[in-house]
Amino acid sequence: MTLAIDGGTPACNTPWPSWPPPPDDAQRALLHEVVDSGNWGTTSGHHGEEFAAAFAKRHGTEHGVLCTNGTIALFVALRAAGIGPGDEVIIPSYTFVACATSVFLAGATPVLADVDPRHLHLTAETVESAITPRTRAIMVVHLAGSPADMDALMQLAKRHDLLVIEDSAQAHGARYHERPVGALGDISTFSFQSSKAMTAGEGGILCTNDKELADRCWTLCNVGRVRDGAWYGHPFVGWNLRMTELQAALLLPWLDRLDEEIARREQFTQALVAALADVGAPVGLRPDPVGTTVNSRHLLLLELGDDDERFDREWLVEALAAEGLPVDLGYPGLHGMEAIVNEGARVVPTPGIDAAAPRTLWLRQSTLMAAPERAAEVASAFHRVLGDPRARTRT
Ligand SMILES: *Cc1c(COP(=O)(O)O)cnc(C)c1O
């Protein structure tokens, strides 16, 4: 069998679904309505407020505050909680760079903690060893659609009097012990950037059950105003960090199909697990942390081979792309990013990431939206390329 990278026929020969999916009728209608109304900003329209309330409710919380994006949502959460210069915030080192840069924006110090080498999430153990007297908060990331083990993390946070922010940018609709993410910590953030499970191109939201915290977030995102206060009275410092009504028009109808899309990705995932087992390819799904009841399948964290095996992931990405299957290398770990370390992030040992990242590849959400029958093509692509000697590096 000649690999596609060597001129053979690709294992996957029809395109994968695009992301985001094409807009549905409800989105088109609402978008038109908003455009025609002339109320394009949330200071004059009502769709933003409506969406914020519905999204918050869907994620088990009473209050939702919209903002420009997920990075800013993290910054607002920190600032609303009074976290700033001199404070440390523990974040996973295996995450998107925004977790660190939002802490810098608040003037605080990110501490880049290790993650569990099996599922790549923070755990109470990896966080505990990073705590110092200056620690004020833990930013927990629900990575790839599966919730972190929040019960253990919340217990630890309580013992040390720490705020817990759930960065749920990758976990819209996920559930932990049947409870939605977003309501498991003190405050949560979501992103609606183009790559996320719900998107309006850009956008973000903060969710919480703490009314005072929500009000402070609203003030920070609305130029220091208070709700129902004087328009040019600015009793606090804040910025214009608002989303638009046009974005809300794309997002509000999405709530009605989120569960269906999660179910579709789950179906594909289960078909893939079976197909990989069928062909006997040395690759599988990384496990979920304890307590996951709905993994929203934002993307799939794949685990290559066994502990003692080494793979040439760059070659694999190239060879799989030639087979018609886009996969990604995933995060390198923030502790290896010069800009983040030079800016003052505190680095702690990360044996978990260093062991797991070189055996991890990501499968995209858009691929998971395909018909489950196509899982066999994915398995076949992996089977082919992993059977080639170039897939492995000599140690
Ligand atoms: C996407 C993402 C963010 C940032 O969201 P933006 O809307 O792009 O600013 C933060 N954290 C995680 C884990 C993300 O995946």
The ligand as an SDF file (V2000), in Angstrom:
LIG
                    3D

 15 15  0  0  0  0  0  0  0  0999 V2000
  -10.1660   29.9610   22.6920 C   0  0  0  0  0  0  0  0  0  0  0  0
   -9.7210   29.9090   24.0940 C   0  0  0  0  0  0  0  0  0  0  0  0
   -9.5760   31.0760   24.8770 C   0  0  0  0  0  0  0  0  0  0  0  0
   -9.6680   32.4500   24.3090 C   0  0  0  0  0  0  0  0  0  0  0  0
  -10.8540   32.8040   23.7060 O   0  0  0  0  0  0  0  0  0  0  0  0
  -10.8460   33.9680   22.5990 P   0  0  0  0  0  0  0  0  0  0  0  0
  -12.2980   34.2240   22.3810 O   0  0  0  0  0  0  0  0  0  0  0  0
  -10.1380   33.4760   21.3950 O   0  0  0  0  0  0  0  0  0  0  0  0
  -10.1590   35.1570   23.2060 O   0  0  0  0  0  0  0  0  0  0  0  0
   -9.2350   30.9380   26.2050 C   0  0  0  0  0  0  0  0  0  0  0  0
   -9.0270   29.7270   26.7480 N   0  0  0  0  0  0  0  0  0  0  0  0
   -9.1510   28.5970   26.0440 C   0  0  0  0  0  0  0  0  0  0  0  0
   -8.9120   27.2970   26.7230 C   0  0  0  0  0  0  0  0  0  0  0  0
   -9.4740   28.6420   24.6830 C   0  0  0  0  0  0  0  0  0  0  0  0
   -9.5560   27.5050   23.9850 O   0  0  0  0  0  0  0  0  0  0  0  0
  1  2  1  0
  2  3  1  0
  2 14  2  0
  3  4  1  0
  3 10  2  0
  4  5  1  0
  5  6  1  0
  6  7  2  0
  6  8  1  0
  6  9  1  0
 10 11  1  0
 11 12  2  0
 12 13  1  0
 12 14  1  0
 14 15  1  0
M  END
$$$$
